[in-house]
Amino acid sequence: MAQAEQPERLRPDRQVTVDDVRQLMGSSTPHFALQIRARIARLIARLPEHDPAWKNFLAEIDRFLPRTP
């Protein structure tokens, strides 16, 4: 799994959605969690933290890489 992203998803004028996050995480396995996390982090970097895509990202990442207390 590459960390490269589809150029269409990274267009500055395009709204990032929860579906974007779901598409990236949908068929992922723990083996690829680090690469997927990097791709999604880059994708949602311009969004405010209260955005639904951010919340979905955190929930999906917790499935594979639980944050340590």
All heavy atoms as TSV, in Angstrom:
chain	resi	resn	atom	element	x	y	z
A	1	MET	N	N	0.843	-1.170	0.000
A	1	MET	CA	C	0.000	0.000	0.000
A	1	MET	C	C	0.888	1.231	0.000
A	1	MET	O	O	1.723	1.397	0.859
A	1	MET	CB	C	-0.896	-0.006	1.225
A	1	MET	CG	C	-1.463	1.327	1.551
A	1	MET	SD	S	-3.235	1.576	1.615
A	1	MET	CE	C	-4.001	0.166	1.048
A	2	ALA	N	N	0.683	2.068	-0.956
A	2	ALA	CA	C	1.453	3.303	-1.068
A	2	ALA	C	C	0.816	4.398	-0.228
A	2	ALA	O	O	-0.363	4.340	0.093
A	2	ALA	CB	C	1.516	3.738	-2.523
A	3	GLN	N	N	1.594	5.411	0.095
A	3	GLN	CA	C	1.050	6.556	0.806
A	3	GLN	C	C	0.591	7.638	-0.169
A	3	GLN	O	O	0.112	8.683	0.253
A	3	GLN	CB	C	2.074	7.112	1.781
A	3	GLN	CG	C	2.280	6.193	2.962
A	3	GLN	CD	C	3.153	6.813	4.021
A	3	GLN	OE1	O	3.258	8.016	4.143
A	3	GLN	NE2	N	3.793	5.967	4.807
A	4	ALA	N	N	0.727	7.388	-1.453
A	4	ALA	CA	C	0.273	8.352	-2.454
A	4	ALA	C	C	-1.245	8.420	-2.437
A	4	ALA	O	O	-1.923	7.441	-2.200
A	4	ALA	CB	C	0.765	7.940	-3.831
A	5	GLU	N	N	-1.755	9.582	-2.692
A	5	GLU	CA	C	-3.194	9.790	-2.680
A	5	GLU	C	C	-3.686	10.151	-4.064
A	5	GLU	O	O	-2.932	10.698	-4.869
A	5	GLU	CB	C	-3.552	10.909	-1.693
A	5	GLU	CG	C	-5.031	11.088	-1.463
A	5	GLU	CD	C	-5.706	9.785	-1.091
A	5	GLU	OE1	O	-5.492	9.299	0.014
A	5	GLU	OE2	O	-6.432	9.239	-1.939
A	6	GLN	N	N	-4.948	9.880	-4.313
A	6	GLN	CA	C	-5.558	10.281	-5.575
A	6	GLN	C	C	-5.569	11.803	-5.645
A	6	GLN	O	O	-6.046	12.467	-4.721
A	6	GLN	CB	C	-6.989	9.771	-5.663
A	6	GLN	CG	C	-7.119	8.279	-5.676
A	6	GLN	CD	C	-8.579	7.846	-5.652
A	6	GLN	OE1	O	-9.492	8.655	-5.726
A	6	GLN	NE2	N	-8.778	6.555	-5.547
A	7	PRO	N	N	-5.060	12.383	-6.723
A	7	PRO	CA	C	-5.011	13.846	-6.833
A	7	PRO	C	C	-6.382	14.503	-6.669
A	7	PRO	O	O	-6.488	15.583	-6.094
A	7	PRO	CB	C	-4.452	14.085	-8.232
A	7	PRO	CG	C	-3.726	12.837	-8.581
A	7	PRO	CD	C	-4.450	11.726	-7.869
A	8	GLU	N	N	-7.415	13.844	-7.125
A	8	GLU	CA	C	-8.769	14.398	-7.006
A	8	GLU	C	C	-9.153	14.647	-5.543
A	8	GLU	O	O	-9.778	15.648	-5.217
A	8	GLU	CB	C	-9.772	13.435	-7.654
A	8	GLU	CG	C	-11.217	13.840	-7.530
A	8	GLU	CD	C	-11.564	15.106	-8.282
A	8	GLU	OE1	O	-10.821	15.487	-9.207
A	8	GLU	OE2	O	-12.588	15.721	-7.933
A	9	ARG	N	N	-8.752	13.754	-4.669
A	9	ARG	CA	C	-9.088	13.913	-3.249
A	9	ARG	C	C	-8.369	15.085	-2.604
A	9	ARG	O	O	-8.827	15.627	-1.602
A	9	ARG	CB	C	-8.717	12.645	-2.472
A	9	ARG	CG	C	-9.736	11.568	-2.549
A	9	ARG	CD	C	-9.501	10.573	-1.418
A	9	ARG	NE	N	-10.458	9.503	-1.514
A	9	ARG	CZ	C	-10.140	8.238	-1.705
A	9	ARG	NH1	N	-8.884	7.877	-1.774
A	9	ARG	NH2	N	-11.072	7.320	-1.784
A	10	LEU	N	N	-7.222	15.459	-3.137
A	10	LEU	CA	C	-6.411	16.513	-2.519
A	10	LEU	C	C	-6.651	17.904	-3.097
A	10	LEU	O	O	-6.002	18.854	-2.651
A	10	LEU	CB	C	-4.927	16.150	-2.640
A	10	LEU	CG	C	-4.509	14.878	-1.895
A	10	LEU	CD1	C	-3.056	14.551	-2.185
A	10	LEU	CD2	C	-4.753	15.018	-0.404
A	11	ARG	N	N	-7.557	18.019	-4.043
A	11	ARG	CA	C	-7.842	19.348	-4.611
A	11	ARG	C	C	-8.273	20.295	-3.499
A	11	ARG	O	O	-9.133	19.958	-2.683
A	11	ARG	CB	C	-8.976	19.248	-5.631
A	11	ARG	CG	C	-8.566	18.988	-7.019
A	11	ARG	CD	C	-9.681	19.192	-8.037
A	11	ARG	NE	N	-10.910	19.737	-7.493
A	11	ARG	CZ	C	-12.118	19.157	-7.610
A	11	ARG	NH1	N	-12.249	18.015	-8.230
A	11	ARG	NH2	N	-13.183	19.731	-7.111
A	12	PRO	N	N	-7.693	21.515	-3.444
A	12	PRO	CA	C	-8.024	22.450	-2.361
A	12	PRO	C	C	-9.489	22.890	-2.351
A	12	PRO	O	O	-10.025	23.210	-1.294
A	12	PRO	CB	C	-7.117	23.654	-2.610
A	12	PRO	CG	C	-6.181	23.270	-3.673
A	12	PRO	CD	C	-6.656	22.014	-4.311
A	13	ASP	N	N	-10.140	22.901	-3.494
A	13	ASP	CA	C	-11.528	23.368	-3.557
A	13	ASP	C	C	-12.541	22.250	-3.312
A	13	ASP	O	O	-13.737	22.471	-3.339
A	13	ASP	CB	C	-11.809	24.020	-4.906
A	13	ASP	CG	C	-11.626	23.052	-6.075
A	13	ASP	OD1	O	-10.763	22.155	-5.984
A	13	ASP	OD2	O	-12.345	23.209	-7.075
A	14	ARG	N	N	-12.068	21.043	-3.039
A	14	ARG	CA	C	-12.954	19.896	-2.835
A	14	ARG	C	C	-13.204	19.681	-1.351
A	14	ARG	O	O	-12.286	19.692	-0.543
A	14	ARG	CB	C	-12.306	18.638	-3.409
A	14	ARG	CG	C	-13.187	17.419	-3.306
A	14	ARG	CD	C	-12.469	16.220	-3.950
A	14	ARG	NE	N	-13.259	15.024	-3.820
A	14	ARG	CZ	C	-13.325	14.284	-2.727
A	14	ARG	NH1	N	-12.617	14.609	-1.666
A	14	ARG	NH2	N	-14.075	13.206	-2.688
A	15	GLN	N	N	-14.465	19.480	-1.002
A	15	GLN	CA	C	-14.830	19.216	0.384
A	15	GLN	C	C	-14.517	17.764	0.735
A	15	GLN	O	O	-14.959	16.843	0.061
A	15	GLN	CB	C	-16.325	19.480	0.590
A	15	GLN	CG	C	-16.820	19.182	1.983
A	15	GLN	CD	C	-16.185	20.076	3.040
A	15	GLN	OE1	O	-15.944	21.242	2.807
A	15	GLN	NE2	N	-15.910	19.513	4.196
A	16	VAL	N	N	-13.753	17.566	1.776
A	16	VAL	CA	C	-13.446	16.222	2.263
A	16	VAL	C	C	-14.661	15.732	3.048
A	16	VAL	O	O	-15.241	16.472	3.838
A	16	VAL	CB	C	-12.200	16.235	3.173
A	16	VAL	CG1	C	-11.931	14.868	3.745
A	16	VAL	CG2	C	-11.003	16.740	2.394
A	17	THR	N	N	-15.033	14.486	2.835
A	17	THR	CA	C	-16.227	13.947	3.485
A	17	THR	C	C	-15.896	12.720	4.333
A	17	THR	O	O	-14.817	12.141	4.217
A	17	THR	CB	C	-17.267	13.528	2.432
A	17	THR	OG1	O	-16.739	12.419	1.685
A	17	THR	CG2	C	-17.597	14.675	1.490
A	18	VAL	N	N	-16.853	12.348	5.142
A	18	VAL	CA	C	-16.728	11.122	5.929
A	18	VAL	C	C	-16.584	9.934	4.984
A	18	VAL	O	O	-15.843	8.989	5.265
A	18	VAL	CB	C	-17.948	10.950	6.866
A	18	VAL	CG1	C	-17.948	9.593	7.524
A	18	VAL	CG2	C	-17.963	12.049	7.915
A	19	ASP	N	N	-17.249	9.979	3.850
A	19	ASP	CA	C	-17.136	8.892	2.878
A	19	ASP	C	C	-15.707	8.718	2.371
A	19	ASP	O	O	-15.276	7.602	2.094
A	19	ASP	CB	C	-18.080	9.106	1.695
A	19	ASP	CG	C	-19.523	8.783	2.054
A	19	ASP	OD1	O	-19.742	8.037	3.031
A	19	ASP	OD2	O	-20.419	9.271	1.358
A	20	ASP	N	N	-14.969	9.817	2.247
A	20	ASP	CA	C	-13.558	9.712	1.843
A	20	ASP	C	C	-12.780	8.876	2.860
A	20	ASP	O	O	-11.997	7.994	2.496
A	20	ASP	CB	C	-12.912	11.095	1.721
A	20	ASP	CG	C	-13.458	11.905	0.576
A	20	ASP	OD1	O	-13.739	11.330	-0.496
A	20	ASP	OD2	O	-13.602	13.128	0.735
A	21	VAL	N	N	-13.002	9.164	4.124
A	21	VAL	CA	C	-12.317	8.424	5.187
A	21	VAL	C	C	-12.760	6.961	5.165
A	21	VAL	O	O	-11.937	6.047	5.243
A	21	VAL	CB	C	-12.588	9.056	6.568
A	21	VAL	CG1	C	-11.977	8.219	7.681
A	21	VAL	CG2	C	-12.046	10.476	6.615
A	22	ARG	N	N	-14.047	6.748	5.018
A	22	ARG	CA	C	-14.566	5.373	4.994
A	22	ARG	C	C	-14.012	4.582	3.818
A	22	ARG	O	O	-13.731	3.387	3.937
A	22	ARG	CB	C	-16.083	5.387	4.951
A	22	ARG	CG	C	-16.695	5.793	6.265
A	22	ARG	CD	C	-18.189	5.737	6.223
A	22	ARG	NE	N	-18.728	6.159	7.506
A	22	ARG	CZ	C	-19.897	6.740	7.647
A	22	ARG	NH1	N	-20.664	6.957	6.599
A	22	ARG	NH2	N	-20.309	7.106	8.837
A	23	GLN	N	N	-13.874	5.224	2.665
A	23	GLN	CA	C	-13.324	4.531	1.504
A	23	GLN	C	C	-11.896	4.084	1.762
A	23	GLN	O	O	-11.495	2.983	1.366
A	23	GLN	CB	C	-13.370	5.425	0.268
A	23	GLN	CG	C	-14.745	5.585	-0.317
A	23	GLN	CD	C	-14.761	6.569	-1.473
A	23	GLN	OE1	O	-13.719	7.029	-1.925
A	23	GLN	NE2	N	-15.955	6.900	-1.932
A	24	LEU	N	N	-11.110	4.935	2.399
A	24	LEU	CA	C	-9.720	4.583	2.679
A	24	LEU	C	C	-9.609	3.505	3.753
A	24	LEU	O	O	-8.736	2.640	3.687
A	24	LEU	CB	C	-8.926	5.817	3.094
A	24	LEU	CG	C	-8.637	6.803	1.968
A	24	LEU	CD1	C	-8.089	8.101	2.526
A	24	LEU	CD2	C	-7.663	6.205	0.993
A	25	MET	N	N	-10.475	3.549	4.741
A	25	MET	CA	C	-10.399	2.602	5.845
A	25	MET	C	C	-11.190	1.330	5.581
A	25	MET	O	O	-10.942	0.316	6.220
A	25	MET	CB	C	-10.934	3.241	7.131
A	25	MET	CG	C	-10.084	4.362	7.675
A	25	MET	SD	S	-8.434	3.863	8.160
A	25	MET	CE	C	-8.755	2.723	9.483
A	26	GLY	N	N	-12.119	1.367	4.662
A	26	GLY	CA	C	-13.082	0.294	4.461
A	26	GLY	C	C	-12.521	-1.113	4.450
A	26	GLY	O	O	-12.960	-1.966	5.199
A	27	SER	N	N	-11.585	-1.383	3.603
A	27	SER	CA	C	-11.073	-2.749	3.500
A	27	SER	C	C	-9.650	-2.858	4.037
A	27	SER	O	O	-8.910	-3.754	3.669
A	27	SER	CB	C	-11.100	-3.179	2.033
A	27	SER	OG	O	-10.269	-2.321	1.274
A	28	SER	N	N	-9.295	-1.956	4.923
A	28	SER	CA	C	-7.931	-1.957	5.445
A	28	SER	C	C	-7.725	-3.043	6.488
A	28	SER	O	O	-8.661	-3.561	7.078
A	28	SER	CB	C	-7.606	-0.593	6.042
A	28	SER	OG	O	-8.450	-0.336	7.127
A	29	THR	N	N	-6.490	-3.366	6.701
A	29	THR	CA	C	-6.102	-4.326	7.728
A	29	THR	C	C	-5.085	-3.652	8.643
A	29	THR	O	O	-4.476	-2.640	8.259
A	29	THR	CB	C	-5.455	-5.575	7.099
A	29	THR	OG1	O	-4.248	-5.178	6.442
A	29	THR	CG2	C	-6.387	-6.240	6.106
A	30	PRO	N	N	-4.883	-4.170	9.841
A	30	PRO	CA	C	-3.895	-3.565	10.738
A	30	PRO	C	C	-2.504	-3.454	10.103
A	30	PRO	O	O	-1.752	-2.546	10.409
A	30	PRO	CB	C	-3.880	-4.503	11.935
A	30	PRO	CG	C	-5.246	-5.090	11.947
A	30	PRO	CD	C	-5.623	-5.253	10.488
A	31	HIS	N	N	-2.202	-4.355	9.198
A	31	HIS	CA	C	-0.898	-4.341	8.539
A	31	HIS	C	C	-0.648	-3.019	7.804
A	31	HIS	O	O	0.487	-2.551	7.718
A	31	HIS	CB	C	-0.819	-5.516	7.563
A	31	HIS	CG	C	0.487	-5.617	6.844
A	31	HIS	ND1	N	1.632	-6.072	7.456
A	31	HIS	CD2	C	0.826	-5.299	5.574
A	31	HIS	CE1	C	2.631	-6.047	6.582
A	31	HIS	NE2	N	2.168	-5.586	5.438
A	32	PHE	N	N	-1.692	-2.414	7.271
A	32	PHE	CA	C	-1.554	-1.182	6.492
A	32	PHE	C	C	-2.010	0.066	7.255
A	32	PHE	O	O	-2.101	1.143	6.679
A	32	PHE	CB	C	-2.342	-1.271	5.186
A	32	PHE	CG	C	-1.800	-2.308	4.253
A	32	PHE	CD1	C	-2.554	-3.419	3.934
A	32	PHE	CD2	C	-0.543	-2.174	3.692
A	32	PHE	CE1	C	-2.054	-4.389	3.075
A	32	PHE	CE2	C	-0.037	-3.135	2.839
A	32	PHE	CZ	C	-0.791	-4.252	2.526
A	33	ALA	N	N	-2.292	-0.061	8.534
A	33	ALA	CA	C	-2.855	1.045	9.302
A	33	ALA	C	C	-1.966	2.293	9.296
A	33	ALA	O	O	-2.470	3.410	9.206
A	33	ALA	CB	C	-3.133	0.602	10.736
A	34	LEU	N	N	-0.669	2.133	9.394
A	34	LEU	CA	C	0.216	3.307	9.427
A	34	LEU	C	C	0.179	4.077	8.113
A	34	LEU	O	O	0.137	5.308	8.104
A	34	LEU	CB	C	1.646	2.891	9.762
A	34	LEU	CG	C	1.844	2.339	11.170
A	34	LEU	CD1	C	3.267	1.826	11.343
A	34	LEU	CD2	C	1.525	3.393	12.199
A	35	GLN	N	N	0.192	3.362	6.991
A	35	GLN	CA	C	0.140	4.031	5.696
A	35	GLN	C	C	-1.208	4.725	5.498
A	35	GLN	O	O	-1.270	5.850	5.020
A	35	GLN	CB	C	0.382	3.040	4.546
A	35	GLN	CG	C	1.779	2.505	4.489
A	35	GLN	CD	C	1.947	1.234	5.317
A	35	GLN	OE1	O	1.160	0.912	6.188
A	35	GLN	NE2	N	3.014	0.498	5.028
A	36	ILE	N	N	-2.265	4.057	5.891
A	36	ILE	CA	C	-3.599	4.638	5.732
A	36	ILE	C	C	-3.755	5.848	6.642
A	36	ILE	O	O	-4.321	6.864	6.251
A	36	ILE	CB	C	-4.680	3.584	6.002
A	36	ILE	CG1	C	-4.647	2.544	4.877
A	36	ILE	CG2	C	-6.056	4.216	6.082
A	36	ILE	CD1	C	-5.500	1.340	5.130
A	37	ARG	N	N	-3.239	5.753	7.859
A	37	ARG	CA	C	-3.315	6.898	8.773
A	37	ARG	C	C	-2.617	8.112	8.171
A	37	ARG	O	O	-3.135	9.228	8.234
A	37	ARG	CB	C	-2.704	6.548	10.125
A	37	ARG	CG	C	-2.788	7.706	11.099
A	37	ARG	CD	C	-2.323	7.342	12.460
A	37	ARG	NE	N	-0.911	6.997	12.461
A	37	ARG	CZ	C	-0.237	6.682	13.541
A	37	ARG	NH1	N	-0.853	6.618	14.708
A	37	ARG	NH2	N	1.031	6.394	13.476
A	38	ALA	N	N	-1.476	7.919	7.555
A	38	ALA	CA	C	-0.753	9.023	6.928
A	38	ALA	C	C	-1.560	9.626	5.787
A	38	ALA	O	O	-1.619	10.849	5.630
A	38	ALA	CB	C	0.607	8.547	6.428
A	39	ARG	N	N	-2.180	8.776	4.975
A	39	ARG	CA	C	-2.983	9.270	3.852
A	39	ARG	C	C	-4.182	10.078	4.343
A	39	ARG	O	O	-4.478	11.156	3.825
A	39	ARG	CB	C	-3.463	8.113	2.991
A	39	ARG	CG	C	-2.352	7.468	2.193
A	39	ARG	CD	C	-2.824	6.256	1.448
A	39	ARG	NE	N	-3.778	6.621	0.416
A	39	ARG	CZ	C	-4.421	5.727	-0.331
A	39	ARG	NH1	N	-4.210	4.439	-0.159
A	39	ARG	NH2	N	-5.264	6.127	-1.247
A	40	ILE	N	N	-4.875	9.570	5.342
A	40	ILE	CA	C	-6.057	10.278	5.843
A	40	ILE	C	C	-5.651	11.556	6.558
A	40	ILE	O	O	-6.304	12.594	6.410
A	40	ILE	CB	C	-6.891	9.361	6.756
A	40	ILE	CG1	C	-7.458	8.202	5.941
A	40	ILE	CG2	C	-8.029	10.145	7.402
A	40	ILE	CD1	C	-8.159	7.153	6.772
A	41	ALA	N	N	-4.579	11.521	7.323
A	41	ALA	CA	C	-4.118	12.725	8.018
A	41	ALA	C	C	-3.807	13.843	7.025
A	41	ALA	O	O	-4.158	15.000	7.251
A	41	ALA	CB	C	-2.898	12.406	8.865
A	42	ARG	N	N	-3.184	13.495	5.922
A	42	ARG	CA	C	-2.889	14.489	4.895
A	42	ARG	C	C	-4.187	15.012	4.268
A	42	ARG	O	O	-4.340	16.193	4.003
A	42	ARG	CB	C	-1.974	13.890	3.842
A	42	ARG	CG	C	-1.459	14.878	2.830
A	42	ARG	CD	C	-0.373	14.326	1.910
A	42	ARG	NE	N	-0.666	13.008	1.361
A	42	ARG	CZ	C	-0.018	11.883	1.673
A	42	ARG	NH1	N	0.952	11.891	2.542
A	42	ARG	NH2	N	-0.352	10.732	1.110
A	43	LEU	N	N	-5.137	14.130	4.086
A	43	LEU	CA	C	-6.405	14.485	3.464
A	43	LEU	C	C	-7.216	15.443	4.327
A	43	LEU	O	O	-7.798	16.401	3.830
A	43	LEU	CB	C	-7.211	13.211	3.191
A	43	LEU	CG	C	-8.553	13.346	2.499
A	43	LEU	CD1	C	-8.349	13.834	1.071
A	43	LEU	CD2	C	-9.273	12.018	2.497
A	44	ILE	N	N	-7.248	15.214	5.634
A	44	ILE	CA	C	-8.104	16.023	6.502
A	44	ILE	C	C	-7.361	17.166	7.199
A	44	ILE	O	O	-7.944	17.873	8.003
A	44	ILE	CB	C	-8.820	15.146	7.543
A	44	ILE	CG1	C	-7.827	14.527	8.510
A	44	ILE	CG2	C	-9.689	14.105	6.870
A	44	ILE	CD1	C	-8.472	13.786	9.657
A	45	ALA	N	N	-6.109	17.371	6.873
A	45	ALA	CA	C	-5.283	18.381	7.560
A	45	ALA	C	C	-5.891	19.779	7.526
A	45	ALA	O	O	-5.741	20.540	8.471
A	45	ALA	CB	C	-3.886	18.409	6.962
A	46	ARG	N	N	-6.599	20.104	6.479
A	46	ARG	CA	C	-7.146	21.464	6.354
A	46	ARG	C	C	-8.520	21.621	7.008
A	46	ARG	O	O	-9.090	22.701	7.013
A	46	ARG	CB	C	-7.207	21.860	4.890
A	46	ARG	CG	C	-8.169	21.062	4.067
A	46	ARG	CD	C	-8.176	21.553	2.614
A	46	ARG	NE	N	-9.195	20.908	1.839
A	46	ARG	CZ	C	-9.007	19.891	1.008
A	46	ARG	NH1	N	-7.782	19.419	0.846
A	46	ARG	NH2	N	-9.992	19.363	0.335
A	47	LEU	N	N	-9.057	20.547	7.560
A	47	LEU	CA	C	-10.376	20.601	8.186
A	47	LEU	C	C	-10.283	20.986	9.656
A	47	LEU	O	O	-9.308	20.671	10.324
A	47	LEU	CB	C	-11.058	19.230	8.092
A	47	LEU	CG	C	-11.317	18.677	6.707
A	47	LEU	CD1	C	-11.929	17.289	6.824
A	47	LEU	CD2	C	-12.231	19.594	5.919
A	48	PRO	N	N	-11.329	21.638	10.176
A	48	PRO	CA	C	-11.359	21.901	11.623
A	48	PRO	C	C	-11.565	20.592	12.379
A	48	PRO	O	O	-12.167	19.651	11.861
A	48	PRO	CB	C	-12.567	22.831	11.795
A	48	PRO	CG	C	-13.400	22.630	10.581
A	48	PRO	CD	C	-12.484	22.186	9.481
A	49	GLU	N	N	-11.077	20.528	13.602
A	49	GLU	CA	C	-11.127	19.294	14.371
A	49	GLU	C	C	-12.542	18.837	14.729
A	49	GLU	O	O	-12.747	17.678	15.052
A	49	GLU	CB	C	-10.282	19.410	15.637
A	49	GLU	CG	C	-8.810	19.460	15.332
A	49	GLU	CD	C	-7.950	19.443	16.572
A	49	GLU	OE1	O	-8.424	19.005	17.634
A	49	GLU	OE2	O	-6.794	19.875	16.470
A	50	HIS	N	N	-13.517	19.720	14.662
A	50	HIS	CA	C	-14.898	19.329	14.967
A	50	HIS	C	C	-15.632	18.783	13.742
A	50	HIS	O	O	-16.775	18.362	13.845
A	50	HIS	CB	C	-15.679	20.515	15.561
A	50	HIS	CG	C	-15.842	21.642	14.602
A	50	HIS	ND1	N	-14.872	22.619	14.465
A	50	HIS	CD2	C	-16.816	21.939	13.724
A	50	HIS	CE1	C	-15.270	23.476	13.534
A	50	HIS	NE2	N	-16.436	23.087	13.072
A	51	ASP	N	N	-14.965	18.748	12.602
A	51	ASP	CA	C	-15.576	18.243	11.374
A	51	ASP	C	C	-15.882	16.747	11.514
A	51	ASP	O	O	-15.102	16.003	12.104
A	51	ASP	CB	C	-14.612	18.474	10.207
A	51	ASP	CG	C	-15.235	18.156	8.878
A	51	ASP	OD1	O	-15.276	16.953	8.536
A	51	ASP	OD2	O	-15.675	19.082	8.203
A	52	PRO	N	N	-17.001	16.282	10.963
A	52	PRO	CA	C	-17.347	14.857	11.052
A	52	PRO	C	C	-16.278	13.934	10.471
A	52	PRO	O	O	-16.087	12.819	10.968
A	52	PRO	CB	C	-18.644	14.746	10.250
A	52	PRO	CG	C	-19.239	16.112	10.286
A	52	PRO	CD	C	-18.070	17.058	10.333
A	53	ALA	N	N	-15.558	14.370	9.447
A	53	ALA	CA	C	-14.506	13.526	8.868
A	53	ALA	C	C	-13.380	13.307	9.870
A	53	ALA	O	O	-12.803	12.224	9.942
A	53	ALA	CB	C	-13.964	14.146	7.577
A	54	TRP	N	N	-13.052	14.330	10.676
A	54	TRP	CA	C	-12.032	14.187	11.724
A	54	TRP	C	C	-12.464	13.146	12.741
A	54	TRP	O	O	-11.699	12.271	13.134
A	54	TRP	CB	C	-11.821	15.513	12.462
A	54	TRP	CG	C	-10.615	16.268	12.060
A	54	TRP	CD1	C	-10.583	17.375	11.283
A	54	TRP	CD2	C	-9.255	15.995	12.407
A	54	TRP	NE1	N	-9.291	17.800	11.126
A	54	TRP	CE2	C	-8.449	16.975	11.807
A	54	TRP	CE3	C	-8.646	15.005	13.178
A	54	TRP	CZ2	C	-7.077	17.004	11.949
A	54	TRP	CZ3	C	-7.269	15.031	13.318
A	54	TRP	CH2	C	-6.507	16.031	12.702
A	55	LYS	N	N	-13.714	13.271	13.190
A	55	LYS	CA	C	-14.223	12.346	14.209
A	55	LYS	C	C	-14.219	10.919	13.678
A	55	LYS	O	O	-13.859	9.985	14.394
A	55	LYS	CB	C	-15.614	12.768	14.645
A	55	LYS	CG	C	-15.619	14.070	15.420
A	55	LYS	CD	C	-17.010	14.489	15.793
A	55	LYS	CE	C	-16.953	15.829	16.510
A	55	LYS	NZ	N	-18.275	16.320	16.842
A	56	ASN	N	N	-14.610	10.746	12.436
A	56	ASN	CA	C	-14.615	9.421	11.836
A	56	ASN	C	C	-13.197	8.881	11.725
A	56	ASN	O	O	-12.942	7.709	11.982
A	56	ASN	CB	C	-15.303	9.465	10.477
A	56	ASN	CG	C	-15.479	8.090	9.895
A	56	ASN	OD1	O	-14.716	7.690	9.013
A	56	ASN	ND2	N	-16.465	7.370	10.373
A	57	PHE	N	N	-12.264	9.743	11.351
A	57	PHE	CA	C	-10.849	9.363	11.255
A	57	PHE	C	C	-10.352	8.836	12.598
A	57	PHE	O	O	-9.756	7.766	12.684
A	57	PHE	CB	C	-10.029	10.571	10.801
A	57	PHE	CG	C	-8.549	10.429	10.980
A	57	PHE	CD1	C	-7.829	9.492	10.262
A	57	PHE	CD2	C	-7.865	11.252	11.853
A	57	PHE	CE1	C	-6.454	9.364	10.417
A	57	PHE	CE2	C	-6.500	11.141	12.016
A	57	PHE	CZ	C	-5.794	10.197	11.293
A	58	LEU	N	N	-10.629	9.551	13.667
A	58	LEU	CA	C	-10.155	9.128	14.988
A	58	LEU	C	C	-10.773	7.799	15.403
A	58	LEU	O	O	-10.086	6.929	15.945
A	58	LEU	CB	C	-10.463	10.210	16.025
A	58	LEU	CG	C	-9.706	11.518	15.850
A	58	LEU	CD1	C	-10.184	12.543	16.877
A	58	LEU	CD2	C	-8.213	11.324	15.944
A	59	ALA	N	N	-12.052	7.625	15.119
A	59	ALA	CA	C	-12.708	6.368	15.470
A	59	ALA	C	C	-12.128	5.203	14.677
A	59	ALA	O	O	-11.890	4.121	15.224
A	59	ALA	CB	C	-14.208	6.477	15.211
A	60	GLU	N	N	-11.879	5.418	13.396
A	60	GLU	CA	C	-11.334	4.349	12.559
A	60	GLU	C	C	-9.903	4.002	12.960
A	60	GLU	O	O	-9.535	2.835	13.006
A	60	GLU	CB	C	-11.384	4.753	11.084
A	60	GLU	CG	C	-12.783	4.844	10.521
A	60	GLU	CD	C	-13.487	3.506	10.448
A	60	GLU	OE1	O	-12.808	2.463	10.347
A	60	GLU	OE2	O	-14.721	3.491	10.511
A	61	ILE	N	N	-9.106	4.999	13.252
A	61	ILE	CA	C	-7.723	4.750	13.649
A	61	ILE	C	C	-7.685	3.997	14.975
A	61	ILE	O	O	-6.867	3.103	15.181
A	61	ILE	CB	C	-6.919	6.068	13.729
A	61	ILE	CG1	C	-6.654	6.575	12.318
A	61	ILE	CG2	C	-5.620	5.881	14.492
A	61	ILE	CD1	C	-5.876	5.619	11.427
A	62	ASP	N	N	-8.592	4.316	15.873
A	62	ASP	CA	C	-8.632	3.619	17.163
A	62	ASP	C	C	-8.909	2.128	16.998
A	62	ASP	O	O	-8.533	1.328	17.852
A	62	ASP	CB	C	-9.681	4.238	18.088
A	62	ASP	CG	C	-9.180	5.503	18.756
A	62	ASP	OD1	O	-7.956	5.765	18.693
A	62	ASP	OD2	O	-9.998	6.231	19.334
A	63	ARG	N	N	-9.553	1.753	15.911
A	63	ARG	CA	C	-9.794	0.323	15.679
A	63	ARG	C	C	-8.480	-0.434	15.518
A	63	ARG	O	O	-8.349	-1.574	15.925
A	63	ARG	CB	C	-10.599	0.115	14.391
A	63	ARG	CG	C	-12.053	0.356	14.520
A	63	ARG	CD	C	-12.824	-0.099	13.304
A	63	ARG	NE	N	-12.128	0.129	12.043
A	63	ARG	CZ	C	-12.399	-0.528	10.934
A	63	ARG	NH1	N	-13.315	-1.454	10.920
A	63	ARG	NH2	N	-11.767	-0.266	9.822
A	64	PHE	N	N	-7.509	0.199	14.885
A	64	PHE	CA	C	-6.251	-0.478	14.564
A	64	PHE	C	C	-5.090	-0.052	15.443
A	64	PHE	O	O	-4.214	-0.845	15.767
A	64	PHE	CB	C	-5.863	-0.222	13.101
A	64	PHE	CG	C	-6.820	-0.829	12.142
A	64	PHE	CD1	C	-7.529	-0.044	11.277
A	64	PHE	CD2	C	-6.997	-2.203	12.083
A	64	PHE	CE1	C	-8.417	-0.616	10.372
A	64	PHE	CE2	C	-7.870	-2.772	11.191
A	64	PHE	CZ	C	-8.589	-1.969	10.331
A	65	LEU	N	N	-5.061	1.214	15.785
A	65	LEU	CA	C	-3.933	1.741	16.566
A	65	LEU	C	C	-4.478	2.520	17.758
A	65	LEU	O	O	-4.489	3.747	17.766
A	65	LEU	CB	C	-3.091	2.693	15.700
A	65	LEU	CG	C	-2.426	2.076	14.475
A	65	LEU	CD1	C	-1.853	3.154	13.588
A	65	LEU	CD2	C	-1.341	1.128	14.909
A	66	PRO	N	N	-4.935	1.843	18.783
A	66	PRO	CA	C	-5.460	2.553	19.953
A	66	PRO	C	C	-4.413	3.496	20.521
A	66	PRO	O	O	-3.237	3.168	20.584
A	66	PRO	CB	C	-5.792	1.439	20.941
A	66	PRO	CG	C	-5.888	0.211	20.119
A	66	PRO	CD	C	-4.977	0.412	18.950
A	67	ARG	N	N	-4.874	4.679	20.866
A	67	ARG	CA	C	-3.968	5.671	21.461
A	67	ARG	C	C	-3.621	5.240	22.878
A	67	ARG	O	O	-4.447	4.717	23.596
A	67	ARG	CB	C	-4.635	7.048	21.467
A	67	ARG	CG	C	-4.729	7.636	20.077
A	67	ARG	CD	C	-5.471	8.911	20.092
A	67	ARG	NE	N	-6.885	8.555	19.886
A	67	ARG	CZ	C	-7.896	9.372	19.998
A	67	ARG	NH1	N	-7.696	10.614	20.347
A	67	ARG	NH2	N	-9.122	8.963	19.796
A	68	THR	N	N	-2.388	5.497	23.272
A	68	THR	CA	C	-1.974	5.148	24.629
A	68	THR	C	C	-2.354	6.285	25.563
A	68	THR	O	O	-2.305	7.457	25.174
A	68	THR	CB	C	-0.456	4.907	24.690
A	68	THR	OG1	O	0.215	6.042	24.176
A	68	THR	CG2	C	-0.083	3.687	23.898
A	69	PRO	N	N	-2.738	5.966	26.782
A	69	PRO	CA	C	-3.164	7.020	27.736
A	69	PRO	C	C	-2.041	7.926	28.143
A	69	PRO	O	O	-0.912	7.720	27.989
A	69	PRO	CB	C	-3.699	6.235	28.917
A	69	PRO	CG	C	-3.404	4.807	28.695
A	69	PRO	CD	C	-2.841	4.656	27.325
